[in-house]
Amino acid sequence: MKNKKTYFGSLIILGKSNTGKSTLLNRLMNKNISITSFRTNSTKNCITGIKTDKEFQCVYLDTPGTINNIKQKEIIKRIIKTERKYMSILYLTKYLYWDNEDFLFLKDIKKYNIPVILLINKIDTIKKKENILSYIKKIKNKFIFSEIIPISSKTGENIDRLISLIKQKLLLRPHIFPKNYTTHSSVSFMISEITRKKILFFLKKEIPYNIQVLIKKLKIIKGEYYINAVIKTKYSKYIKILIGKNGSMIKKLSTSARKEIQIFLKKRVHFFLTVI
């Protein structure tokens, strides 16, 4: 019996802040792998999503921060050097948001000879869709892309077309991960990200985006999760905000986070959240 042909590759999702990188990853994975927020720079780690669809296996890397940050550029280059043999790039921009910063960044990584698929995101916000074609023609003169696709990671418009193209980019080689794997991220990391997302959602600009959530204890007793988490902040003024009047805010954060963690783990969760 002949071995079944399998295809594998990795895609790094790049772009400036607030272009929808995390939302795109969640859409491609068809589940919430990466934190999404209205706040820019909300992704602090390089999230790995692993998607296996029959003979196709793809690893998605959602990068944190912005492309103009020196430290961030080094992280991206390190990833590219390691993965470039099996890699393509998904580069996100928004309609009319392309500028010299995008061009300089892509020019800098051109030396790696990696295919770059340009995704013009958030087209659901464009009133005159006919303007997109002229915009694409303009961008084609800026850089050589393997493909340019207008998408909406929010509504899913053209995502099927993108997934079909991604599969074409994968190489004929064995899968690296078991088919049921969806992320490298540990359970503790995912719990901390869910909790941090709730903080950003409920407190908006009152709290800095780089707030930390640490998982101090995670136990499974008779099939139920018992989790102790701590919100860590350097400044005492944020402690009062996070606790709220008579503990109202910390209770709201804890309850909302617990419900989403419970959905993620598919088990009953006992969640205890404090602030230091």
KAFEN-V386797 format. One line per field, one symbol per residue. ss: DSSP state (h for helix, s for strand, l for the rest). psi: psi as a letter, one per 20 degrees, with the letter a starting at -180 (. if undefined). burial: + if it has 9 or more other ideal C-beta (glycine too) atoms within 8 Angstrom, else -. A space follows every 10 residues. Layout:
ss=???
psi=???
burial=???
This chain:
ss=llllllssss ssssslllll hhhhhhhhhl llllllllll llllllssss sssllsssss sslllllllh hhhhhhhhhh hhhhhhssss sssslllllh hhhhhhhhhh hhlllsssss slhhhlllll hhhhhhhhhh llllllssss lsllllslhh hhhhhhhhhl ssllllllll llslllhhhh hhhhhhhhhh hhhhhhllll lsssssssss sllsssssss sslllhhhhh hhhlhhhhhh hhhhhhhhhh hhhhhlllss sssssl
psi=pqqppqqqrq pporrrqkik ghhgghghik rngqpqqipq kioirnpopo opndippppp ooqrbqijpg ghghgghggg hhihhkqrpo oprqpjjpah ggghghhhjh iilppoopoo rkiiipgnhi ihghhghghh ihqoqhqppp roigijpjhg gggggghhiq qorqqhqqhi phqhprgggh ghggghhhgh ghicjhpqhk qqppohpoqo oljqpoppqp ppqhphhhgg ghgrpkjhgh gggggggggh hhggikrppo poprp.
burial=-----+++++ ++++++--++ +++++++++- --+++++-+- +++--+++++ ++---+++++ +++++++--- -++-+++-++ --++-+++++ +++++----- +++-++--+- ---+-+++++ +++--+---- -+--++--+- --+-+--+++ +++---+++- -++-+++-++ ------+--- -++-+---++ ++++++++++ -+++--+-+- +++-+--+-- ---+++++++ +-+----++- ++++----++ ++++-+++-+ ++-++-+-++ +++++-
